[in-house]
Amino acid sequence: MKKLVLLIGTLLIAFTLTACEDACVGAECILTAELGNDEPCEPVDPVDPVDPVDPVCPVEPGTLVDNVIPYLHINGEGHEVDRNAFLLFEYEARDYVKYQVSYLSCTCRSASVNFWNVAYIEINKSTNDVRFLSFGVESGGHYDGGMWGDSSPTPSGKTLEDFETDYIPWIIGQSLETLDGISVFTNADYHGVLNTTTILEQELIDDFAGSSVSTNNILRIVKETLKYHEENYN
């Protein structure tokens, strides 16, 4: 009887170990399962004090994965890295679509204050341009559902209120067509990155020149959301 119990126990242990051989743990397993890829992808970058970003695997541009919007992040030195933004909310109204998009902009701060932005974006269905953009909770009686994750003020002294008053109005009304050829908020060479379309508001560029990480990544997230919108509502 004892031998039989030992035999059954051994078989159960062997079965359990065999079943666990293909077990996958971690964020990369979620993405590889979504993409149908048997091999786990490599992390974007290691977690370190200089760039304390969680090592989440990037989704290849053009790959459709629920709630993931790939974007090309750019830091203050012009280094570009493929990262993932996450679509937290999407609601189709009669004339426009509401979005909440979470993304990381500043990567140079310590992990304790390295928060993600939540952009609340409304995009018109008939014209495919930005109807509303906010990073606040409420603005002028309009529910926003956003959150500012960058510094306020930025190193150059720009606060969230400055962005809401001066920079965001430049984004309103923009579409993929009007933003074509613009990947950084400057007409100058940005560490090797140069627009092919001239931005007419040079005074505004000069005013926010010291807040390039915020302006550049807002611009890129808006463009990727506009692209997502056109692909799904046209």
Summary of the structure (lengths in Angstrom):
residues: 234
radius of gyration: 22.2
end to end distance: 70.5
largest distance: 88.3
contacts: 647
relative contact order: 0.12
helix: 32%
strand: 21%
